[in-house]
Amino acid sequence: MDLGSTSKRPVLWLVGSDEDGLSAAIFQRATDQGWLVVGTQPTEVGEQKSDALHFDQVLEPQSAERAVSTIVERYGRLDGLVHCHWTMVRGGLIDSSPEGLHDGFMANAKEAFLCTQAVGRYFIQHHHGSIVYVVSIHDEKPSGASLSFSMAESAIAMLAKEAALTLGRHQVRVNAIEWGAQAGDDRRFFSAVSALYDDYQSKVPSRRLGRPADLADVVGFLLSAESAHIHGATIRVDGGFLLHYADEKMRPVGPVDVG
């Protein structure tokens, strides 16, 4: 595509890494729906099927503004933002360092904020746009594995609500998805203080862990006209996993005063 041309397809900025295939699945679903997808991280799908731009992780205001400007200069438009980038720094309440807490929080929440601010300014000018945040179920359910990650995910969940409040009157839809119970989460969120992920597949009513396509389907729906009346919502996509609260490791340690 030549510089300065206007894409006939809506343009989506996908901010995400692809350790678990989530970004590739979102890329594929959005592409199938007619979006031209611009990514922060090249995915195999993206490299095969798109000449779209790619950017490094956004951690400074100038980087976010430059990304939006570059997208608009190249494609003539920007219509959507999906933020699905998770960085985990292990450490619970007692063993987290201030530096680790800062780094883990900023890598997730700061990036989401900067991307939202830059895209939001553009969307306000054009009275059009859609934003979808993919956050972890640990925005509300502590895991004991990464304090900074849980705090950051909670912050992004509230960012989604604040963005919905601010941008809604400019015809910009903003929603969030709580994603969880996928393959590998037992290693990612292993904790000495919680048994949540012990035999966790059995805690999903269907006995099936989430697949990237499950997430991509909901992202695609929220980006589509079929969800035109959904705004400011948080949709949990975990197969019912968080309905299971039996946790043997959470039994009291030490003397208990039963009164």
Contacts in CASP RR format, 6 or more apart in sequence:
PFRMAT RR
TARGET T0000
AUTHOR 0000-0000-0000
METHOD contacts of the structure
MODEL  1
MDLGSTSKRPVLWLVGSDEDGLSAAIFQRATDQGWLVVGTQPTEVGEQKS
DALHFDQVLEPQSAERAVSTIVERYGRLDGLVHCHWTMVRGGLIDSSPEG
LHDGFMANAKEAFLCTQAVGRYFIQHHHGSIVYVVSIHDEKPSGASLSFS
MAESAIAMLAKEAALTLGRHQVRVNAIEWGAQAGDDRRFFSAVSALYDDY
QSKVPSRRLGRPADLADVVGFLLSAESAHIHGATIRVDGGFLLHYADEKM
RPVGPVDVG
1 7 0 8 1.000
1 51 0 8 1.000
1 74 0 8 1.000
1 75 0 8 1.000
3 73 0 8 1.000
3 74 0 8 1.000
4 73 0 8 1.000
4 74 0 8 1.000
4 76 0 8 1.000
5 74 0 8 1.000
5 75 0 8 1.000
5 76 0 8 1.000
6 75 0 8 1.000
6 76 0 8 1.000
6 77 0 8 1.000
7 36 0 8 1.000
7 75 0 8 1.000
7 76 0 8 1.000
7 77 0 8 1.000
9 34 0 8 1.000
9 35 0 8 1.000
9 36 0 8 1.000
10 34 0 8 1.000
10 35 0 8 1.000
10 36 0 8 1.000
10 77 0 8 1.000
10 79 0 8 1.000
10 80 0 8 1.000
11 35 0 8 1.000
11 36 0 8 1.000
11 37 0 8 1.000
11 38 0 8 1.000
11 71 0 8 1.000
11 75 0 8 1.000
11 76 0 8 1.000
11 77 0 8 1.000
11 78 0 8 1.000
11 79 0 8 1.000
11 80 0 8 1.000
12 30 0 8 1.000
12 35 0 8 1.000
12 36 0 8 1.000
12 37 0 8 1.000
12 38 0 8 1.000
12 79 0 8 1.000
12 80 0 8 1.000
12 81 0 8 1.000
12 82 0 8 1.000
12 223 0 8 1.000
13 38 0 8 1.000
13 39 0 8 1.000
13 67 0 8 1.000
13 68 0 8 1.000
13 71 0 8 1.000
13 78 0 8 1.000
13 80 0 8 1.000
13 81 0 8 1.000
13 82 0 8 1.000
13 115 0 8 1.000
13 119 0 8 1.000
14 23 0 8 1.000
14 26 0 8 1.000
14 27 0 8 1.000
14 30 0 8 1.000
14 37 0 8 1.000
14 38 0 8 1.000
14 39 0 8 1.000
14 40 0 8 1.000
14 82 0 8 1.000
14 84 0 8 1.000
15 39 0 8 1.000
15 40 0 8 1.000
15 58 0 8 1.000
15 81 0 8 1.000
15 82 0 8 1.000
15 83 0 8 1.000
15 84 0 8 1.000
15 85 0 8 1.000
15 111 0 8 1.000
15 112 0 8 1.000
15 115 0 8 1.000
16 22 0 8 1.000
16 23 0 8 1.000
16 39 0 8 1.000
16 40 0 8 1.000
16 41 0 8 1.000
16 83 0 8 1.000
16 84 0 8 1.000
16 85 0 8 1.000
17 23 0 8 1.000
17 40 0 8 1.000
17 41 0 8 1.000
17 85 0 8 1.000
17 86 0 8 1.000
17 87 0 8 1.000
18 24 0 8 1.000
18 41 0 8 1.000
18 43 0 8 1.000
20 182 0 8 1.000
20 183 0 8 1.000
20 184 0 8 1.000
20 212 0 8 1.000
21 43 0 8 1.000
21 212 0 8 1.000
22 84 0 8 1.000
22 134 0 8 1.000
22 179 0 8 1.000
22 212 0 8 1.000
22 215 0 8 1.000
22 216 0 8 1.000
23 39 0 8 1.000
23 41 0 8 1.000
23 43 0 8 1.000
23 84 0 8 1.000
24 43 0 8 1.000
24 44 0 8 1.000
24 45 0 8 1.000
24 46 0 8 1.000
24 212 0 8 1.000
25 211 0 8 1.000
25 212 0 8 1.000
25 213 0 8 1.000
25 215 0 8 1.000
25 216 0 8 1.000
26 82 0 8 1.000
26 84 0 8 1.000
26 212 0 8 1.000
26 215 0 8 1.000
26 216 0 8 1.000
26 219 0 8 1.000
26 220 0 8 1.000
27 37 0 8 1.000
27 39 0 8 1.000
27 43 0 8 1.000
27 45 0 8 1.000
27 46 0 8 1.000
27 50 0 8 1.000
28 45 0 8 1.000
28 216 0 8 1.000
29 213 0 8 1.000
29 216 0 8 1.000
29 217 0 8 1.000
29 219 0 8 1.000
29 220 0 8 1.000
30 37 0 8 1.000
30 82 0 8 1.000
30 219 0 8 1.000
30 220 0 8 1.000
30 223 0 8 1.000
31 37 0 8 1.000
31 45 0 8 1.000
31 49 0 8 1.000
31 50 0 8 1.000
33 220 0 8 1.000
33 223 0 8 1.000
33 224 0 8 1.000
35 79 0 8 1.000
35 223 0 8 1.000
36 50 0 8 1.000
36 52 0 8 1.000
36 75 0 8 1.000
37 46 0 8 1.000
37 50 0 8 1.000
37 52 0 8 1.000
38 52 0 8 1.000
38 53 0 8 1.000
38 54 0 8 1.000
38 55 0 8 1.000
38 71 0 8 1.000
38 75 0 8 1.000
39 52 0 8 1.000
39 53 0 8 1.000
39 54 0 8 1.000
39 55 0 8 1.000
40 54 0 8 1.000
40 55 0 8 1.000
40 56 0 8 1.000
40 57 0 8 1.000
40 58 0 8 1.000
40 85 0 8 1.000
41 54 0 8 1.000
42 54 0 8 1.000
46 52 0 8 1.000
53 70 0 8 1.000
53 71 0 8 1.000
53 74 0 8 1.000
55 63 0 8 1.000
55 67 0 8 1.000
55 70 0 8 1.000
56 63 0 8 1.000
57 85 0 8 1.000
57 107 0 8 1.000
57 111 0 8 1.000
58 64 0 8 1.000
58 67 0 8 1.000
58 111 0 8 1.000
58 114 0 8 1.000
58 115 0 8 1.000
59 106 0 8 1.000
59 107 0 8 1.000
59 110 0 8 1.000
59 111 0 8 1.000
59 114 0 8 1.000
60 114 0 8 1.000
61 114 0 8 1.000
61 117 0 8 1.000
61 118 0 8 1.000
63 114 0 8 1.000
64 114 0 8 1.000
64 115 0 8 1.000
64 117 0 8 1.000
64 118 0 8 1.000
64 119 0 8 1.000
65 118 0 8 1.000
67 115 0 8 1.000
67 118 0 8 1.000
68 78 0 8 1.000
68 118 0 8 1.000
68 119 0 8 1.000
68 121 0 8 1.000
68 122 0 8 1.000
71 78 0 8 1.000
72 78 0 8 1.000
72 122 0 8 1.000
78 119 0 8 1.000
78 122 0 8 1.000
78 123 0 8 1.000
79 128 0 8 1.000
79 129 0 8 1.000
79 130 0 8 1.000
80 119 0 8 1.000
80 129 0 8 1.000
80 130 0 8 1.000
80 131 0 8 1.000
80 223 0 8 1.000
81 115 0 8 1.000
81 116 0 8 1.000
81 119 0 8 1.000
81 130 0 8 1.000
81 131 0 8 1.000
81 132 0 8 1.000
82 131 0 8 1.000
82 132 0 8 1.000
82 133 0 8 1.000
82 134 0 8 1.000
82 219 0 8 1.000
82 223 0 8 1.000
83 111 0 8 1.000
83 112 0 8 1.000
83 115 0 8 1.000
83 116 0 8 1.000
83 131 0 8 1.000
83 132 0 8 1.000
83 133 0 8 1.000
83 134 0 8 1.000
83 156 0 8 1.000
84 133 0 8 1.000
84 134 0 8 1.000
84 219 0 8 1.000
85 108 0 8 1.000
85 111 0 8 1.000
85 112 0 8 1.000
86 108 0 8 1.000
86 136 0 8 1.000
86 149 0 8 1.000
87 104 0 8 1.000
87 107 0 8 1.000
87 108 0 8 1.000
87 149 0 8 1.000
88 104 0 8 1.000
88 145 0 8 1.000
88 146 0 8 1.000
88 149 0 8 1.000
88 188 0 8 1.000
89 96 0 8 1.000
89 100 0 8 1.000
89 101 0 8 1.000
89 103 0 8 1.000
89 104 0 8 1.000
89 107 0 8 1.000
89 146 0 8 1.000
89 148 0 8 1.000
89 149 0 8 1.000
90 145 0 8 1.000
90 146 0 8 1.000
91 100 0 8 1.000
91 144 0 8 1.000
91 145 0 8 1.000
91 146 0 8 1.000
91 147 0 8 1.000
91 148 0 8 1.000
92 144 0 8 1.000
92 145 0 8 1.000
92 146 0 8 1.000
92 147 0 8 1.000
93 144 0 8 1.000
93 147 0 8 1.000
96 147 0 8 1.000
96 148 0 8 1.000
100 148 0 8 1.000
101 147 0 8 1.000
101 148 0 8 1.000
101 151 0 8 1.000
102 148 0 8 1.000
103 148 0 8 1.000
104 146 0 8 1.000
104 148 0 8 1.000
104 149 0 8 1.000
104 152 0 8 1.000
105 148 0 8 1.000
105 151 0 8 1.000
105 152 0 8 1.000
105 155 0 8 1.000
107 152 0 8 1.000
108 148 0 8 1.000
108 149 0 8 1.000
108 152 0 8 1.000
108 153 0 8 1.000
108 155 0 8 1.000
108 156 0 8 1.000
109 151 0 8 1.000
109 152 0 8 1.000
109 155 0 8 1.000
109 156 0 8 1.000
109 159 0 8 1.000
112 133 0 8 1.000
112 155 0 8 1.000
112 156 0 8 1.000
112 159 0 8 1.000
113 159 0 8 1.000
116 131 0 8 1.000
116 159 0 8 1.000
116 163 0 8 1.000
119 131 0 8 1.000
120 131 0 8 1.000
120 163 0 8 1.000
120 167 0 8 1.000
120 172 0 8 1.000
123 129 0 8 1.000
123 131 0 8 1.000
123 167 0 8 1.000
123 170 0 8 1.000
123 172 0 8 1.000
124 167 0 8 1.000
124 170 0 8 1.000
124 172 0 8 1.000
127 170 0 8 1.000
127 171 0 8 1.000
127 172 0 8 1.000
128 171 0 8 1.000
128 172 0 8 1.000
129 171 0 8 1.000
129 172 0 8 1.000
129 173 0 8 1.000
130 172 0 8 1.000
130 173 0 8 1.000
130 174 0 8 1.000
130 222 0 8 1.000
130 223 0 8 1.000
131 160 0 8 1.000
131 163 0 8 1.000
131 167 0 8 1.000
131 172 0 8 1.000
131 173 0 8 1.000
131 174 0 8 1.000
131 175 0 8 1.000
132 174 0 8 1.000
132 175 0 8 1.000
132 176 0 8 1.000
132 177 0 8 1.000
132 219 0 8 1.000
132 222 0 8 1.000
132 223 0 8 1.000
133 156 0 8 1.000
133 157 0 8 1.000
133 159 0 8 1.000
133 160 0 8 1.000
133 174 0 8 1.000
133 175 0 8 1.000
133 176 0 8 1.000
133 177 0 8 1.000
134 176 0 8 1.000
134 177 0 8 1.000
134 179 0 8 1.000
134 215 0 8 1.000
134 219 0 8 1.000
135 153 0 8 1.000
135 156 0 8 1.000
135 157 0 8 1.000
135 160 0 8 1.000
135 176 0 8 1.000
135 177 0 8 1.000
135 178 0 8 1.000
135 179 0 8 1.000
136 149 0 8 1.000
136 150 0 8 1.000
136 153 0 8 1.000
136 178 0 8 1.000
136 179 0 8 1.000
136 180 0 8 1.000
137 178 0 8 1.000
137 179 0 8 1.000
137 180 0 8 1.000
137 181 0 8 1.000
137 236 0 8 1.000
137 238 0 8 1.000
137 241 0 8 1.000
137 242 0 8 1.000
138 146 0 8 1.000
138 149 0 8 1.000
138 150 0 8 1.000
138 153 0 8 1.000
138 189 0 8 1.000
139 150 0 8 1.000
139 153 0 8 1.000
139 154 0 8 1.000
139 156 0 8 1.000
139 157 0 8 1.000
139 178 0 8 1.000
140 154 0 8 1.000
140 157 0 8 1.000
140 178 0 8 1.000
141 196 0 8 1.000
141 242 0 8 1.000
142 150 0 8 1.000
142 194 0 8 1.000
143 149 0 8 1.000
143 150 0 8 1.000
143 189 0 8 1.000
143 191 0 8 1.000
143 194 0 8 1.000
143 196 0 8 1.000
143 197 0 8 1.000
144 150 0 8 1.000
144 189 0 8 1.000
144 191 0 8 1.000
144 193 0 8 1.000
144 194 0 8 1.000
145 188 0 8 1.000
145 189 0 8 1.000
145 190 0 8 1.000
145 191 0 8 1.000
145 194 0 8 1.000
146 189 0 8 1.000
156 176 0 8 1.000
157 176 0 8 1.000
157 178 0 8 1.000
157 234 0 8 1.000
160 174 0 8 1.000
160 175 0 8 1.000
160 176 0 8 1.000
160 232 0 8 1.000
160 234 0 8 1.000
161 232 0 8 1.000
163 174 0 8 1.000
164 173 0 8 1.000
164 174 0 8 1.000
164 175 0 8 1.000
164 231 0 8 1.000
164 232 0 8 1.000
167 174 0 8 1.000
168 174 0 8 1.000
168 231 0 8 1.000
173 222 0 8 1.000
173 227 0 8 1.000
173 228 0 8 1.000
173 230 0 8 1.000
173 231 0 8 1.000
173 232 0 8 1.000
174 231 0 8 1.000
174 232 0 8 1.000
175 222 0 8 1.000
175 227 0 8 1.000
175 230 0 8 1.000
175 231 0 8 1.000
175 232 0 8 1.000
175 233 0 8 1.000
175 234 0 8 1.000
175 235 0 8 1.000
176 232 0 8 1.000
176 233 0 8 1.000
176 234 0 8 1.000
176 235 0 8 1.000
177 215 0 8 1.000
177 218 0 8 1.000
177 219 0 8 1.000
177 222 0 8 1.000
177 234 0 8 1.000
177 235 0 8 1.000
177 236 0 8 1.000
177 237 0 8 1.000
178 234 0 8 1.000
178 235 0 8 1.000
178 236 0 8 1.000
178 237 0 8 1.000
178 238 0 8 1.000
179 215 0 8 1.000
179 237 0 8 1.000
179 238 0 8 1.000
180 210 0 8 1.000
180 237 0 8 1.000
180 238 0 8 1.000
180 241 0 8 1.000
181 200 0 8 1.000
181 201 0 8 1.000
181 203 0 8 1.000
181 204 0 8 1.000
181 209 0 8 1.000
181 210 0 8 1.000
181 238 0 8 1.000
181 239 0 8 1.000
181 240 0 8 1.000
181 241 0 8 1.000
182 209 0 8 1.000
182 210 0 8 1.000
182 211 0 8 1.000
182 212 0 8 1.000
183 209 0 8 1.000
183 210 0 8 1.000
185 197 0 8 1.000
185 200 0 8 1.000
185 209 0 8 1.000
186 197 0 8 1.000
186 198 0 8 1.000
186 200 0 8 1.000
189 196 0 8 1.000
189 197 0 8 1.000
190 197 0 8 1.000
191 197 0 8 1.000
192 249 0 8 1.000
193 249 0 8 1.000
193 250 0 8 1.000
194 247 0 8 1.000
194 249 0 8 1.000
194 250 0 8 1.000
195 247 0 8 1.000
195 248 0 8 1.000
195 249 0 8 1.000
195 250 0 8 1.000
196 203 0 8 1.000
196 247 0 8 1.000
198 249 0 8 1.000
200 209 0 8 1.000
200 241 0 8 1.000
201 207 0 8 1.000
201 208 0 8 1.000
201 209 0 8 1.000
203 241 0 8 1.000
203 244 0 8 1.000
204 210 0 8 1.000
204 238 0 8 1.000
204 239 0 8 1.000
204 240 0 8 1.000
204 241 0 8 1.000
205 239 0 8 1.000
205 240 0 8 1.000
205 243 0 8 1.000
206 239 0 8 1.000
210 238 0 8 1.000
210 239 0 8 1.000
214 237 0 8 1.000
215 237 0 8 1.000
218 235 0 8 1.000
218 237 0 8 1.000
221 227 0 8 1.000
222 230 0 8 1.000
222 235 0 8 1.000
236 242 0 8 1.000
END
